[in-house]
């Protein structure tokens, strides 16, 4: 049973929390904490995805370099090479991409490159876990019915 990103987004919602490249790292970290998320998508004034900012970006490029989060702009520390998927990408492909690239979030872009959502490794694990539970229940019914 293949599940696709569009199904995951319809269940979890397509809300995307974004930040401007011109925002300070301090403001971005405040938003991460307030929204209880692991990353923020960085979008320019035209709404185009230009990067992704995570707490790890802050740790590696601000804290460890002894910079001030109030002075550094998100654009200076964000990850610019963002791996994205489209709504018709399967959960299996997403999980393989995340494992291979060692990432935890995948922005979802439609055919016109418009940002339509984001999926996390947690979202995908929930889907796979739910599918496995369904298969186990079906097998248990089959085995009980066979005897």
N, C-alpha and C positions, 0 to 999 in steps of 0.2 A: 504494500500500500504506500504509494508515493504521496508525500505531503509537500506542498509548495509554499514559498515565502508569502504569497498573497493570502493563503489560508492562515498562516501564523499571524500576519498583520490584522486580518479580520477578527481574530480571536482576542488579540492583545491590544488592538488599537494602533493607529498610525501616528500617534503623537510623537513628535521629534523635538528634542530639546537642543536648541542651537545657541551659538555664541558668535559674536562678530570677531573678525581677525584683529580689530582695533581695541577690543576689550583687554583689560589687564588680566594677567594670570590670577591675581587675587580675586577679581570679580568672577572669573570662570570657576575657580575652586569653590567660591561661595555658592554658585549655582549648582555645581556637582553635589555639594553637601545638602543643599536645600531640596533638591529633586531626588536625592538618593540614587544617583546613576553613576556609572563608571566612566562615561565619556560624553562629550558634547560634540556635535557636528558643527564645524566652522563654516559659516555661509557668508558670502559677501553681500553687499547692498542690493544686488540683483537676485538674491536668493540662490545663487549657484554654490554648490559644495566646493570648498577650496581646501579642506583639511579636516582632521579629527583631533580633538584635544582630550587627553586622559590624565588621571592623577599620576600615572607613571611618567608622562611627558613632563609634568611639573617637577617630580622628584629628580629625574635625570638632568633636566635642562635648566632648572631654577635652583632647587635646594642644593644639589650636589655641586653646583657651580657657584654657590654662595651669592646668588642674585636676589634682588628684592621682587617679590611677586607683585607688589604695588607699582613697580616701574616697568616690568617686562610685559610686552604685548603678546597676546595669544599667537599671532602670526609668526613670532620669532621662535616659538617652541613647539608648535603643533606638528603633527605628522602630516606631510603633504601628499604622500603617495597612499591614497586611500583605496583599499580594495572594496569594490561595490558589487552588488548583485541586482538582478531585476526581479520583479514579482513572480515570474514563472520559473525561477531557480528552485530546485528541489532542496529539501532539508538536508539530504545526504550530501549533496554537492557543497552546500554551505558549511557543513561540519568538516568536510574534507579540506575546504579552503582555509577555515579557521585553524585547523590542526597544522596544515602545511605552512601557513604564514605566521602562526603563533599570534593570532589576534583574537579578540573577544567580542568585537562588534562589527556588523556589516551594514552599512547604509544601503538602502534600497532606492534605486533610481528607475523611473519609467523610461519608455522608449525615447522620450524627448529630453532625457537627462534631468528631469524634475525629481526632486527629493520627495519620496512618498512614504518613507518609514525607515526603521532601523530594527535589526534583529540582533539579539545577544546570544552568546553561547548558552546562557540560562534558558532563554526562550526555546531554543532548539532541543536542549536536553529534556525539557518538559514534554515536548511533542513526542520525542522518541520514547520516553518513559511511559507515556500514556498509551502509545501504540503497543509497546511490549506488554503492558498490563492487559490490554484487550486481547492480544494473542494468547496470553497465558489463560485468561478466563475462558476463551473459546476452546482451547485445548483441554482444559479441565472438564468442560461440559461434554466434549466429544468422548473423552476417556470414561467419564461416569456413565454416559449414555451407551457406550459400547458394552458395558458389563451388566 
